[in-house]
Amino acid sequence: MDEHLNHAPCGYLTLADDGTILTINQTLLNLLGYDINELRGKHINCMMTVSSRSFFQLYFFPLIQLQGTVEEMYLPLQPKGENPLPFLLNALRKVTEKGTATHCMFTLMKRRREYEQSILEIKREMEEQNRIKEEMITELELLQRQLEHKQQELVEMNSRLKVLAETDGLTGLKNRRSFQESLSLNMSLCQESSLPLSLLLLDVDHFKNINDTFGHLTGDKVLQVLALLLKESTKEDDVVARYGGEEFAVILPNADQPQALQVGEKIRSLAEASYSTSPWFTVSIGAVTMSLEDTVTSLQSKADRALYSSKRNGRNRVTHFDFLHRSTDPNSLK
Amino acid sequence: MQQSILKRNNINITGKGTQTILFAPGFGCDQNMWRLVAPAFEEKYRIVLFDYVGSGKSDYSAYNAERYSSLYGYSQDVLDICAFLELKEAIFIGHSVGSIIGLLASIQKPEYFERLIMVGPSPCYLNEPPHYMGGFEKQDIKELMELMEMNYIGWANYLSQVIMKNPDRPELSKELSDSFCSTDPIVARQFAAATFLSDHRADLPKSVVPSLIMQCAEDAIAPLTVGDYMHRHLPHSTLRLMKATGHCPHLSHPEETIGLIQGYLKHNLVVKE
């Protein structure tokens, strides 16, 4: 071997295709702590770690056979009785008349390896951090979905509670409190739009007698029949409510005096004819149509007076407030 | 779906014969590994070459970490290829882990295969003293994976991708397509884990397809004792020791490799059970 190459500042060896060491320079022998006679003719496996042997066979060997060169391959070598040393390997496979040989240059890269190890360490940390971040994001997304689900449940529960709070348990109609809100709202809306609004107050005639005669369950049944009948006799925008006891109220938005009387009469006649489903009963009705100066209180009070008039005039009739003061009898319709 | 299998596994078909030889590469490299051996069979056989998903010119987008977390995912690829090409009684020639992948496929669907030829197979790379010496300690496998990582040609790109979170890596895919021996670092690491940490010793007795085990001398990856173990536990198997050294006789000693395969193919087979 050329003297310069023998003592060059890097390791050098040549390999046969089967991995046998053909020549090796003194520099590499010194680095690995071998005598030339210990390595010449041996397989290159003997100067490698288990992992670098495998790597060599898996990657170096196919590459050099198929491509003829290998560049910058990191490969640790195993010195005699010491820890492995990191090398950078460049190789070239040459075919000549004398035969085929792979020329390998080994450059020691202790310091460079330190840098690379640090960079790879950072890479691993980054990967780990990315992984943790993704896990946290997944967990947050799960919590977010759970929260949204709970909120949805809450909204649904609230709307159920609202319905319950506004509903009369026996009849399923709106209760008195809800009626007051509806009346106030409907009056404002109709006043703003210059539309008429009428209110009916109803009372079951001789309800105490029905209860006393047939019992409270039958009394309840009458109230339920009446509630159903009220719903059937009114439009969707009308508000039907249980006013209290055997009293009911119907708000008729956009209904003037004749229309109010018409609805009242329909209810009265249907109640009178409903004896097939419950004991015979009748209702007295007081009607009122909103005037400009009316308030929630005044309107109810007027309806109440009209209802009182119906009662006083023999029950089972509809009386409109507008007819109260003109005469006693003709204002009531039978 | 079918066209996508062609693309997914970069299937290349040559040869003039009717009976098919399916060549499966080993760990780390692609179908180019067969370039010194496969042409010798083109006259008499139909030659099918392919790449595993995640290596060579396969469709990297088809990679699925779950599917390919074990060798069964890769053997499913082989079965997909057999089904797609409607193979029957084919000859499967696998190198290294490729032969175990073929063995697993043949256990599941023996009808596809007439015989298996295994070059440097190992059913288990890890030592399990005192009864089994696969050749590797866990630490060796860990070091091997580190070596792969240190040598991954695109790892600077990969590093910048991890840190910069840039999913598009055009430079990288170019580099990958230029080098037949590199794979995506994540894929390579998972394939290495699926390969070197696998233990398919219990599958050997389930084999029903006749097989040839080609055992190299001085093979650091599949030592003689492993070849011997394979032969003792694999029904209908023939063991041939090669003069070739190393782990890649199909590259280093193509003539001997071709000769052995041809010799085995001339033999009549033991009847399948």
Chai-1 contact restraints between the chains, C-beta under 6 A:
chainA,res_idxA,chainB,res_idxB,connection_type,confidence,min_distance_angstrom,max_distance_angstrom,comment,restraint_id
A,D17,B,S252,contact,1.0,0.0,6.0,A-B,restraint_1
A,D18,B,T245,contact,1.0,0.0,6.0,A-B,restraint_2
A,G19,B,G246,contact,1.0,0.0,6.0,A-B,restraint_3
A,H43,B,E218,contact,1.0,0.0,6.0,A-B,restraint_4
A,N45,B,A220,contact,1.0,0.0,6.0,A-B,restraint_5
A,V50,B,D140,contact,1.0,0.0,6.0,A-B,restraint_6
A,S51,B,D140,contact,1.0,0.0,6.0,A-B,restraint_7
A,S51,B,E143,contact,1.0,0.0,6.0,A-B,restraint_8
A,S51,B,L144,contact,1.0,0.0,6.0,A-B,restraint_9
A,S51,B,L147,contact,1.0,0.0,6.0,A-B,restraint_10
A,R53,B,A220,contact,1.0,0.0,6.0,A-B,restraint_11
A,S54,B,L144,contact,1.0,0.0,6.0,A-B,restraint_12
A,S54,B,A220,contact,1.0,0.0,6.0,A-B,restraint_13
A,S54,B,I221,contact,1.0,0.0,6.0,A-B,restraint_14
A,F55,B,L144,contact,1.0,0.0,6.0,A-B,restraint_15
A,F55,B,L147,contact,1.0,0.0,6.0,A-B,restraint_16
A,Q57,B,A220,contact,1.0,0.0,6.0,A-B,restraint_17
A,Q57,B,I221,contact,1.0,0.0,6.0,A-B,restraint_18
A,Q57,B,G246,contact,1.0,0.0,6.0,A-B,restraint_19
A,Q57,B,H247,contact,1.0,0.0,6.0,A-B,restraint_20
A,L58,B,G28,contact,1.0,0.0,6.0,A-B,restraint_21
A,F61,B,C248,contact,1.0,0.0,6.0,A-B,restraint_22
A,P62,B,C29,contact,1.0,0.0,6.0,A-B,restraint_23
A,P62,B,C248,contact,1.0,0.0,6.0,A-B,restraint_24
A,P62,B,L251,contact,1.0,0.0,6.0,A-B,restraint_25
A,L63,B,C181,contact,1.0,0.0,6.0,A-B,restraint_26
A,Q65,B,L251,contact,1.0,0.0,6.0,A-B,restraint_27
A,M73,B,N151,contact,1.0,0.0,6.0,A-B,restraint_28
A,Y74,B,M150,contact,1.0,0.0,6.0,A-B,restraint_29
A,Y74,B,N151,contact,1.0,0.0,6.0,A-B,restraint_30
A,K123,B,L159,contact,1.0,0.0,6.0,A-B,restraint_31
A,M126,B,V162,contact,1.0,0.0,6.0,A-B,restraint_32
A,M126,B,I163,contact,1.0,0.0,6.0,A-B,restraint_33
A,E127,B,V162,contact,1.0,0.0,6.0,A-B,restraint_34
